[in-house]
Amino acid sequence: MSVDQNTEASHDSARHSAPVSPAQAADLQQRAISVAQHAYAPYSHFRVGAAVLLSDGTIVTGCNVENASYRLTVCAEQAAIAAAVSLHGPRIRIRAIAVANLNDTASQPCGACRQTIHEFSTPDTIVFFPTEAGAIAQATIADLLPAAFLLSNS
């Protein structure tokens, strides 16, 4: 499994997470593939898994759960983040997240998942995802969602 390097890495002082090692990235990807096997996808047959690396080193996984009313489907990324919040509380911070599917196709997080990832991330949170060529690409959440919806919680 190869990991494409993001060629425009920013050294902005707002970006402060520790880098994710190739071994950690491979472990996250493997966990995402493993949990995708548990996906409930009787309609699309598109089984997706996600593995979230939290800032404290904990890894939490989730898979997609479809519904006959497609709008009520839960994406793997959102399932993993919900599980992380359930286990560790609302102050979690995502260091990295890996997305995998069992359909051998490109699979970036959807817009809703990008917004959910952003909610619990720093700008330099790394997102790993499969490309059309079968490689694993990576991008920061800031690159994937440059115009994120923000509310002040003060």
BELURZI-V129272 format. One record per residue. N is the residue number from 0. RES is the residue in three letters. PHI is phi in degrees with one decimal (999 if undefined). PSI is psi in whole degrees, 0 to 359 (NA if undefined). NEAR is the number of other C-alpha atoms within 12 Angstrom. Layout:
n	res	phi	psi	near
N	RES	PHI	PSI	NEAR
N	RES	PHI	PSI	NEAR
This chain:
n	res	phi	psi	near
0	MET	999	129	20
1	SER	-107.3	154	19
2	VAL	-120.0	116	28
3	ASP	-69.7	139	21
4	GLN	-90.0	139	20
5	ASN	-74.4	115	18
6	THR	-76.7	345	11
7	GLU	-112.7	56	13
8	ALA	-68.0	131	18
9	SER	-93.3	144	17
10	HIS	-109.2	27	12
11	ASP	-56.6	139	13
12	SER	-65.6	341	10
13	ALA	-72.7	345	13
14	ARG	-96.6	115	20
15	HIS	-134.4	3	19
16	SER	-71.1	149	25
17	ALA	-66.1	144	19
18	PRO	-62.9	154	20
19	VAL	-94.3	124	31
20	SER	-72.5	159	16
21	PRO	-56.6	324	18
22	ALA	-66.8	319	14
23	GLN	-65.6	318	27
24	ALA	-62.2	317	35
25	ALA	-65.3	320	28
26	ASP	-63.6	315	28
27	LEU	-60.1	315	40
28	GLN	-62.6	318	40
29	GLN	-64.3	319	30
30	ARG	-65.4	322	31
31	ALA	-64.9	318	40
32	ILE	-62.9	316	32
33	SER	-62.2	314	25
34	VAL	-72.4	335	33
35	ALA	-60.0	335	35
36	GLN	-65.3	340	27
37	HIS	-93.1	0	26
38	ALA	-59.1	146	35
39	TYR	-104.6	98	26
40	ALA	-135.6	57	27
41	PRO	-71.1	346	16
42	TYR	-97.9	308	16
43	SER	-91.6	336	18
44	HIS	60.9	21	19
45	PHE	-101.2	94	28
46	ARG	-91.6	121	34
47	VAL	-122.9	144	48
48	GLY	-129.0	155	47
49	ALA	-138.7	143	52
50	ALA	-125.9	126	49
51	VAL	-108.0	125	50
52	LEU	-97.2	115	44
53	LEU	-84.1	163	37
54	SER	-62.3	337	28
55	ASP	-87.8	4	18
56	GLY	94.5	351	22
57	THR	-69.2	144	24
58	ILE	-117.9	130	34
59	VAL	-126.5	140	38
60	THR	-117.7	164	43
61	GLY	-160.5	160	40
62	CYS	-131.9	164	40
63	ASN	-74.4	147	43
64	VAL	-131.7	106	33
65	GLU	-80.0	168	25
66	ASN	-143.4	150	18
67	ALA	-56.5	329	14
68	SER	-91.1	96	10
69	TYR	-47.7	326	15
70	ARG	-61.1	336	11
71	LEU	-90.4	4	11
72	THR	-64.7	142	26
73	VAL	-106.5	125	31
74	CYS	-75.4	157	41
75	ALA	-60.5	318	47
76	GLU	-61.5	316	50
77	GLN	-68.9	325	38
78	ALA	-64.4	317	34
79	ALA	-66.2	318	43
80	ILE	-67.7	319	45
81	ALA	-61.4	319	30
82	ALA	-64.1	319	25
83	ALA	-63.3	318	33
84	VAL	-65.7	318	26
85	SER	-61.0	320	15
86	LEU	-81.0	325	17
87	HIS	-123.3	357	21
88	GLY	94.1	170	14
89	PRO	-75.8	355	16
90	ARG	-93.2	11	17
91	ILE	-58.2	152	29
92	ARG	-131.1	132	33
93	ILE	-89.0	125	41
94	ARG	-86.9	320	40
95	ALA	-157.6	157	48
96	ILE	-142.5	137	56
97	ALA	-114.5	138	54
98	VAL	-118.5	137	54
99	ALA	-141.9	156	49
100	ASN	-137.4	160	43
101	LEU	-95.7	14	30
102	ASN	-105.7	6	21
103	ASP	50.4	50	19
104	THR	-139.1	163	20
105	ALA	-61.5	145	23
106	SER	-159.0	82	34
107	GLN	-80.7	156	34
108	PRO	-60.1	143	37
109	CYS	-70.2	173	22
110	GLY	-59.8	317	21
111	ALA	-64.2	321	22
112	CYS	-67.9	322	32
113	ARG	-59.6	317	35
114	GLN	-66.1	320	24
115	THR	-66.5	317	30
116	ILE	-59.3	314	48
117	HIS	-57.2	321	37
118	GLU	-56.4	329	30
119	PHE	-116.1	23	34
120	SER	-125.0	173	35
121	THR	-106.5	166	30
122	PRO	-57.4	334	34
123	ASP	-96.0	11	38
124	THR	-57.2	130	39
125	ILE	-92.1	136	45
126	VAL	-116.1	123	46
127	PHE	-102.8	137	47
128	PHE	-154.3	152	45
129	PRO	-73.8	144	34
130	THR	-103.1	172	25
131	GLU	-59.3	327	15
132	ALA	-82.6	359	16
133	GLY	91.3	356	20
134	ALA	-81.9	173	22
135	ILE	-107.3	122	33
136	ALA	-98.1	165	33
137	GLN	-140.6	149	36
138	ALA	-153.2	158	34
139	THR	-81.0	159	38
140	ILE	-63.9	327	37
141	ALA	-63.2	324	28
142	ASP	-71.2	322	23
143	LEU	-76.8	334	29
144	LEU	-138.6	71	29
145	PRO	-67.5	338	17
146	ALA	-117.1	52	14
147	ALA	-60.0	147	22
148	PHE	-76.3	126	16
149	LEU	-127.0	140	13
150	LEU	-125.6	146	7
151	SER	-83.0	130	6
152	ASN	-102.8	32	5
153	SER	-105.3	NA	3
